[in-house]
Amino acid sequence: MLGVCPVCGARFRSTSECSRCGASLGPLMRLSARAGLLRNRSRLALEAGDVDQARKLCLRANLLEVSPAGRSLALLISWIVE
């Protein structure tokens, strides 16, 4: 979940290039998309009752991208594991 350009701090406008400085945001967008897919797989594993797999997928997602959704999912999994 990109909020601002990591180079110049301009607001993210859903393009693969920063509108202010021209930095390539494509690699970050791909990481963000991959993290989202991993969070979704984690949710599906949780729904299926596979808490260990859900935890592993959530951890991988959070290593790629820190997000409110990832933090919430990790917190939910930690409550279930305890």
SVG drawing of the C-alpha trace seen along z (x, -y; Angstrom):
<svg xmlns="http://www.w3.org/2000/svg" viewBox="-13 -17 28 43">
<polyline fill="none" stroke="black" stroke-width="0.4" points="0.0,0.0 2.0,-2.9 1.1,-6.2 4.0,-8.4 6.9,-8.2 9.9,-6.9 12.2,-9.3 10.6,-12.7 7.5,-12.1 4.9,-13.1 1.5,-11.5 1.1,-8.3 -1.2,-8.6 -1.5,-4.9 1.0,-5.3 4.2,-3.4 6.2,-6.6 6.2,-9.4 4.4,-12.4 6.9,-14.8 10.3,-13.2 9.9,-10.5 11.1,-7.7 10.1,-4.2 7.5,-2.9 6.8,0.3 9.0,2.6 7.3,1.2 3.9,1.7 4.8,5.3 5.9,5.9 2.7,4.4 0.6,6.5 2.5,9.7 2.0,8.8 -1.7,8.4 -1.9,11.8 -0.1,13.3 -2.5,11.6 -5.4,13.0 -4.0,16.5 -3.4,16.1 -7.0,15.2 -8.1,18.2 -5.9,20.5 -7.3,19.1 -10.9,19.7 -9.9,23.2 -8.6,23.7 -4.9,23.9 -3.6,21.4 0.0,22.3 -0.1,21.8 -2.0,18.5 0.7,17.3 3.5,18.2 1.8,16.4 1.0,13.4 4.6,13.1 5.8,13.3 3.3,10.6 4.4,8.3 8.1,8.8 7.3,7.4 5.0,4.6 3.9,3.2 0.2,2.2 -2.7,1.8 -4.4,4.9 -1.3,6.9 -0.9,5.7 -4.6,6.5 -4.3,10.0 -1.2,10.8 -2.9,9.6 -5.9,11.8 -3.7,14.8 -1.8,14.2 -5.0,14.1 -6.1,17.5 -2.7,19.1 -2.6,18.1"/>
</svg>
